[in-house]
Amino acid sequence: MIVAVPAEEKSLDSAICVSFGRAPIYCLYDTEKETSTFLDNKAAEAPGEAGIQAAQFLADQKIDSLITFSLGEDASKVLSAANIS
């Protein structure tokens, strides 16, 4: 299973970013391989709809689950449509 977490830095010790769509980094952790990958969130600088763009980006990465403090309604719809919990 691949779990995504919005992060402040490219480090496993990083704080979780409180903003899903504007998080600078996403940590993708593969629970089976016990490996992590850090991806820059290009949607963080978008003038609008950052959450929707970030959700689609993560869906394209084939994640299975997302851990975040909060999630906007439209971003939630994108993730739900991709069967991401």
LINCOR-V243010 format. One record per pair of residues at least 24 apart in sequence whose C-alpha atoms are under 6 Angstrom apart, sorted by the first residue. I is the first residue (numbers start at 1). GAP is how many residues later the second one is. If there is no record, write none. Layout:
i->(I	I)
gap->(GAP	GAP)
This chain:
i->(1	1	1	2	2	2	2	3	3	3	3	3	4	4	5	10	18	21	21	21	51)
gap->(29	30	63	27	28	61	62	25	26	61	62	63	24	62	62	28	51	29	30	33	24)
